[in-house]
Amino acid sequence: MKHIGFVGASGLMGHGMAKNILSKGYQLSLTVHQKREPLKDLLDMGAKIVNDYAALNACDAVIICVTGSPQVEMAIHGPHGILKKPRMGLIIIDASTSEPDSTRHLEQLCQAQGITLVDAPLARTPVEAELGKLNTMVGASQEVFSKVEPLLKAYCENVFHVGTCTHGHVVKLLNNFLAQSICTSAAEAFAVGAKAGIDVNQLVNVVSAGGVNSGLFQAMSKTLSGDYTGLKFELNNATKDLRYFLHLAENLKVPVAVGSSVTQSLTTACAVGFGSELVPSLVKAQEKINQIKIGN
């Protein structure tokens, strides 16, 4: 594979991915929507712009890195989607965090046109995207995985083959559920501690020396000194991912009491005005809800 199409290169994650694909010697074609300015350096590196999604059928593989399933569905079978001009043998890689049911349906639509859909969602942040050190969890047959692995390694440090199509998105939703559970728990613990009158920094000291500690907890603890940038992931997107997790669990008839509670906490934070801020602003939401000051 030499010629790669990319949907979503103007996003924080997509930009770094596209830059690293170019730097590894691939030819890159991009679609553009509202934000063209973030693509300037990619165009300077040799990337080309195409008119619509369907034009990406000239590529060997197309990577889609967008917000979620509605945007993925639009790129694949919307009015100007890839399936409007299908080319047998094309591989589509969905690097978004999508709903497994939607992915399964899209896989069937693609198979009917001789196209292979791979789900390869991402972990880590835009910082690692720029460095080419993302993690990805891949759902594909072994044969297809062998074909796409070199491309994935252009922007990923760790590539995990987790099963067949949809399994990548399942693992990603489980990963994000665990992550947001930790972040939400930390924000609520800080709120209870502050209301009880303790120095919450002492809680951080205790947790930091024991088994409860984690990178996510440390990122949340930075809010006590006024740093809300430790996790570069928007609360609106985190809420969307937990909603997808709940849909998955509901379809499997698995009760998820913790998942439901975490989703409600995230939804509340968005409802009180912090949806466009980053996940650590869960602490700000707790301050607003409880009418308290947390940290310095």
Secondary structure as GFF3:
##gff-version 3
##sequence-region A 1 296
A	DSSP	beta_strand	3	7	.	.	.	ID=ss1
A	DSSP	alpha_helix	12	23	.	.	.	ID=ss2
A	DSSP	beta_strand	27	30	.	.	.	ID=ss3
A	DSSP	three_ten_helix	37	39	.	.	.	ID=ss4
A	DSSP	alpha_helix	40	44	.	.	.	ID=ss5
A	DSSP	beta_strand	48	49	.	.	.	ID=ss6
A	DSSP	three_ten_helix	53	58	.	.	.	ID=ss7
A	DSSP	beta_strand	61	64	.	.	.	ID=ss8
A	DSSP	alpha_helix	69	77	.	.	.	ID=ss9
A	DSSP	three_ten_helix	82	84	.	.	.	ID=ss10
A	DSSP	beta_strand	91	94	.	.	.	ID=ss11
A	DSSP	alpha_helix	100	112	.	.	.	ID=ss12
A	DSSP	beta_strand	116	119	.	.	.	ID=ss13
A	DSSP	beta_strand	122	123	.	.	.	ID=ss14
A	DSSP	alpha_helix	126	131	.	.	.	ID=ss15
A	DSSP	beta_strand	134	139	.	.	.	ID=ss16
A	DSSP	alpha_helix	142	152	.	.	.	ID=ss17
A	DSSP	beta_strand	156	163	.	.	.	ID=ss18
A	DSSP	alpha_helix	167	196	.	.	.	ID=ss19
A	DSSP	alpha_helix	200	208	.	.	.	ID=ss20
A	DSSP	alpha_helix	215	221	.	.	.	ID=ss21
A	DSSP	three_ten_helix	222	225	.	.	.	ID=ss22
A	DSSP	alpha_helix	235	251	.	.	.	ID=ss23
A	DSSP	alpha_helix	257	269	.	.	.	ID=ss24
A	DSSP	pi_helix	270	274	.	.	.	ID=ss25
A	DSSP	three_ten_helix	279	281	.	.	.	ID=ss26
A	DSSP	alpha_helix	282	290	.	.	.	ID=ss27
###
